[in-house]
Amino acid sequence: MSADLDAIATYLAVGVRAPISPIPSHSLGALVGRAVFEVQGCQNCHGGKNWTISQLDYTPPPTADQVVDAQLVRFLCRVGTFDPGLFADKVSNEIRANNAANVQARGVLGFNVPSLISVFASAPYLHSGAAASLDDVVANVTHRTAGRADHTDILNSPLLRRFLVQFLKSIDRDTPPILNVTPPAEGCGP
């Protein structure tokens, strides 16, 4: 048997594992950052067993009120970071065909909340790559307060944001998830 076929067989047998974080989740910075994550309410969007409140929904077919502009909107969350001006040139949008039909740029109605598993390896961030680093993501006040019903921001301290970034960089498949999730009613779902 060839090495290529062995590699394919291994891939089919075990799949692809998310990258392992270079920062241990039990390091002091990551532990402090985890506490900051919870106090800020980040788990309300990025919590649960898969580090996201997003869900896969295989219940066909969707009802008419669940589809808007050809998007299944039931699980979309609006966090206020989408800039429709980024797509004004009618070519930047990843779904160009919809521009001809005057359909809104994808993102106006919200996004499926991404998982934070191995987020350290997936820059750039936000819907359009507008945040080059995790530091840029947590510097965005609108994003970091979206998971709280009261929109309170405790992350006005650069030190707290640094701890939060340490924690984010430590998240991989082995990091124990935060399960006390209260998805924000405002901005998520239809």
PATIFI-705408 format. One record per residue (C-alpha): residue number from 1; residue in three letters; x, y negated, z. Coordinates in Angstrom, 2 decimals. Layout:
<atoms>
ATOM     k     r         u         v         w
ATOM   NUM   ALA         X         Y         Z
...
</atoms>
This chain:
<atoms>
ATOM     k     r         u         v         w
ATOM     1   MET      0.00      0.00      0.00
ATOM     2   SER      1.18     -3.53     -0.71
ATOM     3   ALA      1.87     -6.25      1.85
ATOM     4   ASP     -0.77     -8.44      0.19
ATOM     5   LEU     -3.45     -5.77      0.54
ATOM     6   ASP     -2.42     -5.20      4.16
ATOM     7   ALA     -2.76     -8.94      4.82
ATOM     8   ILE     -6.20     -9.02      3.21
ATOM     9   ALA     -7.30     -5.98      5.23
ATOM    10   THR     -6.08     -7.61      8.45
ATOM    11   TYR     -7.87    -10.84      7.59
ATOM    12   LEU    -11.11     -8.98      6.93
ATOM    13   ALA    -10.74     -7.02     10.15
ATOM    14   VAL     -9.96     -9.88     12.54
ATOM    15   GLY    -10.82    -13.11     10.69
ATOM    16   VAL     -9.04    -16.37     11.17
ATOM    17   ARG     -8.43    -17.61     14.68
ATOM    18   ALA     -8.41    -21.31     15.51
ATOM    19   PRO     -4.92    -22.66     16.26
ATOM    20   ILE     -3.71    -22.27     19.83
ATOM    21   SER     -3.14    -25.56     21.60
ATOM    22   PRO      0.45    -26.49     22.45
ATOM    23   ILE     -0.87    -28.13     25.64
ATOM    24   PRO     -2.04    -25.77     28.40
ATOM    25   SER     -5.59    -26.56     29.58
ATOM    26   HIS     -4.37    -26.14     33.18
ATOM    27   SER     -1.73    -28.91     32.88
ATOM    28   LEU     -2.28    -31.91     35.17
ATOM    29   GLY     -3.02    -34.33     32.31
ATOM    30   ALA     -5.53    -31.94     30.76
ATOM    31   LEU     -7.26    -31.31     34.09
ATOM    32   VAL     -7.62    -35.03     34.79
ATOM    33   GLY     -8.80    -35.53     31.20
ATOM    34   ARG    -11.39    -32.78     31.61
ATOM    35   ALA    -12.81    -34.61     34.64
ATOM    36   VAL    -12.90    -37.86     32.63
ATOM    37   PHE    -14.63    -35.99     29.75
ATOM    38   GLU    -17.36    -34.80     32.13
ATOM    39   VAL    -17.86    -38.11     33.95
ATOM    40   GLN    -18.10    -39.98     30.63
ATOM    41   GLY    -20.70    -37.44     29.44
ATOM    42   CYS    -18.77    -36.24     26.37
ATOM    43   GLN    -20.08    -32.71     26.96
ATOM    44   ASN    -23.58    -33.93     26.14
ATOM    45   CYS    -22.54    -33.86     22.47
ATOM    46   HIS    -19.34    -31.79     22.57
ATOM    47   GLY    -20.22    -29.23     25.25
ATOM    48   GLY    -21.51    -25.71     25.33
ATOM    49   LYS    -19.88    -22.43     24.43
ATOM    50   ASN    -18.67    -23.70     21.04
ATOM    51   TRP    -17.75    -27.20     22.23
ATOM    52   THR    -20.65    -28.72     20.27
ATOM    53   ILE    -24.40    -29.09     20.64
ATOM    54   SER    -24.76    -28.33     16.92
ATOM    55   GLN    -26.62    -25.19     16.04
ATOM    56   LEU    -26.82    -22.88     13.10
ATOM    57   ASP    -30.39    -22.48     11.99
ATOM    58   TYR    -31.26    -19.64      9.71
ATOM    59   THR    -35.02    -19.98     10.07
ATOM    60   PRO    -36.28    -20.40      6.50
ATOM    61   PRO    -37.87    -22.36      5.04
ATOM    62   PRO    -37.55    -25.78      6.66
ATOM    63   THR    -40.74    -27.78      6.90
ATOM    64   ALA    -41.16    -31.00      4.91
ATOM    65   ASP    -40.57    -33.18      7.99
ATOM    66   GLN    -37.21    -31.47      8.59
ATOM    67   VAL    -35.82    -32.45      5.18
ATOM    68   VAL    -35.06    -36.09      4.39
ATOM    69   ASP    -33.13    -37.12      1.28
ATOM    70   ALA    -32.26    -33.44      0.70
ATOM    71   GLN    -30.72    -33.14      4.18
ATOM    72   LEU    -31.88    -30.81      6.94
ATOM    73   VAL    -32.15    -33.41      9.70
ATOM    74   ARG    -33.34    -31.37     12.66
ATOM    75   PHE    -29.94    -31.27     14.38
ATOM    76   LEU    -28.35    -34.49     13.15
ATOM    77   CYS    -27.07    -36.98     15.72
ATOM    78   ARG    -26.67    -40.70     15.12
ATOM    79   VAL    -23.79    -42.10     17.11
ATOM    80   GLY    -23.47    -45.49     15.46
ATOM    81   THR    -20.07    -44.95     13.85
ATOM    82   PHE    -21.28    -44.49     10.27
ATOM    83   ASP    -20.39    -47.34      7.92
ATOM    84   PRO    -22.50    -47.14      4.73
ATOM    85   GLY    -20.25    -49.82      3.22
ATOM    86   LEU    -17.54    -47.17      2.85
ATOM    87   PHE    -19.67    -45.57      0.15
ATOM    88   ALA    -20.76    -48.72     -1.70
ATOM    89   ASP    -18.51    -47.97     -4.69
ATOM    90   LYS    -20.78    -45.01     -5.60
ATOM    91   VAL    -17.76    -42.69     -6.00
ATOM    92   SER    -16.48    -42.25     -2.45
ATOM    93   ASN    -19.51    -40.27     -1.34
ATOM    94   GLU    -18.82    -36.55     -1.33
ATOM    95   ILE    -22.23    -35.94     -2.88
ATOM    96   ARG    -22.03    -38.29     -5.86
ATOM    97   ALA    -25.05    -36.90     -7.70
ATOM    98   ASN    -27.32    -38.33     -5.03
ATOM    99   ASN    -26.11    -41.86     -5.72
ATOM   100   ALA    -27.76    -41.73     -9.14
ATOM   101   ALA    -31.06    -40.93     -7.44
ATOM   102   ASN    -30.60    -43.82     -4.97
ATOM   103   VAL    -30.34    -41.40     -2.07
ATOM   104   GLN    -28.66    -42.78      1.04
ATOM   105   ALA    -25.05    -41.89      1.65
ATOM   106   ARG    -24.76    -38.77      3.78
ATOM   107   GLY    -24.33    -39.90      7.35
ATOM   108   VAL    -26.93    -42.67      7.51
ATOM   109   LEU    -29.33    -40.17      9.09
ATOM   110   GLY    -26.67    -38.71     11.40
ATOM   111   PHE    -24.13    -35.93     11.54
ATOM   112   ASN    -23.85    -32.42     12.80
ATOM   113   VAL    -21.67    -32.80     15.90
ATOM   114   PRO    -18.30    -31.14     15.24
ATOM   115   SER    -16.76    -28.61     17.58
ATOM   116   LEU    -13.73    -29.66     19.60
ATOM   117   ILE    -12.07    -26.24     19.36
ATOM   118   SER     -8.52    -26.92     18.15
ATOM   119   VAL     -9.46    -30.54     17.39
ATOM   120   PHE     -5.77    -31.43     17.80
ATOM   121   ALA     -5.14    -29.79     14.41
ATOM   122   SER     -7.87    -31.47     12.36
ATOM   123   ALA     -7.00    -35.16     11.87
ATOM   124   PRO     -8.26    -37.49     10.52
ATOM   125   TYR    -11.47    -37.82     12.51
ATOM   126   LEU    -15.01    -39.18     12.32
ATOM   127   HIS    -17.20    -38.76      9.26
ATOM   128   SER    -14.94    -40.49      6.79
ATOM   129   GLY    -11.49    -40.05      8.29
ATOM   130   ALA    -11.84    -43.56      9.73
ATOM   131   ALA     -9.97    -42.49     12.90
ATOM   132   ALA     -6.43    -41.36     12.16
ATOM   133   SER     -5.85    -39.94     15.64
ATOM   134   LEU     -7.69    -38.78     18.74
ATOM   135   ASP     -6.52    -42.04     20.35
ATOM   136   ASP     -8.48    -43.90     17.66
ATOM   137   VAL    -11.57    -41.76     18.30
ATOM   138   VAL    -11.62    -42.47     22.04
ATOM   139   ALA    -10.86    -46.15     21.45
ATOM   140   ASN    -14.21    -46.42     19.63
ATOM   141   VAL    -16.64    -47.65     22.32
ATOM   142   THR    -19.74    -46.81     20.25
ATOM   143   HIS    -18.64    -43.19     19.85
ATOM   144   ARG    -17.48    -42.64     23.40
ATOM   145   THR    -20.73    -43.92     24.94
ATOM   146   ALA    -23.12    -42.15     22.54
ATOM   147   GLY    -23.52    -39.07     24.77
ATOM   148   ARG    -24.88    -41.03     27.71
ATOM   149   ALA    -28.49    -42.16     27.95
ATOM   150   ASP    -27.32    -45.31     29.77
ATOM   151   HIS    -24.37    -45.88     27.35
ATOM   152   THR    -22.11    -46.58     30.34
ATOM   153   ASP    -18.43    -46.69     29.46
ATOM   154   ILE    -15.85    -45.65     32.05
ATOM   155   LEU    -13.10    -45.40     29.44
ATOM   156   ASN    -12.17    -49.07     29.36
ATOM   157   SER     -8.84    -48.05     30.92
ATOM   158   PRO     -6.07    -47.02     28.50
ATOM   159   LEU     -4.82    -44.59     31.17
ATOM   160   LEU     -8.17    -42.76     31.34
ATOM   161   ARG     -8.26    -42.60     27.54
ATOM   162   ARG     -4.75    -41.09     27.51
ATOM   163   PHE     -5.86    -38.38     29.96
ATOM   164   LEU     -8.94    -37.71     27.83
ATOM   165   VAL     -6.77    -37.32     24.72
ATOM   166   GLN     -4.52    -34.90     26.65
ATOM   167   PHE     -7.57    -32.81     27.44
ATOM   168   LEU     -8.87    -32.93     23.86
ATOM   169   LYS     -5.47    -31.76     22.62
ATOM   170   SER     -5.61    -28.83     25.07
ATOM   171   ILE     -8.93    -27.44     23.80
ATOM   172   ASP     -8.67    -24.16     21.94
ATOM   173   ARG    -10.77    -20.99     21.80
ATOM   174   ASP     -9.52    -19.94     25.26
ATOM   175   THR    -10.43    -23.19     27.04
ATOM   176   PRO    -13.39    -22.60     29.37
ATOM   177   PRO    -16.33    -24.59     27.97
ATOM   178   ILE    -18.38    -27.16     29.83
ATOM   179   LEU    -21.86    -25.71     29.96
ATOM   180   ASN    -23.79    -28.41     31.84
ATOM   181   VAL    -25.04    -30.12     28.69
ATOM   182   THR    -27.86    -32.63     28.48
ATOM   183   PRO    -28.12    -33.61     24.81
ATOM   184   PRO    -28.97    -37.28     24.43
ATOM   185   ALA    -32.58    -37.66     23.31
ATOM   186   GLU    -31.78    -40.86     21.48
ATOM   187   GLY    -30.08    -40.36     18.14
ATOM   188   CYS    -30.26    -36.55     17.89
ATOM   189   GLY    -32.77    -34.51     16.00
ATOM   190   PRO    -35.63    -35.73     13.81
</atoms>
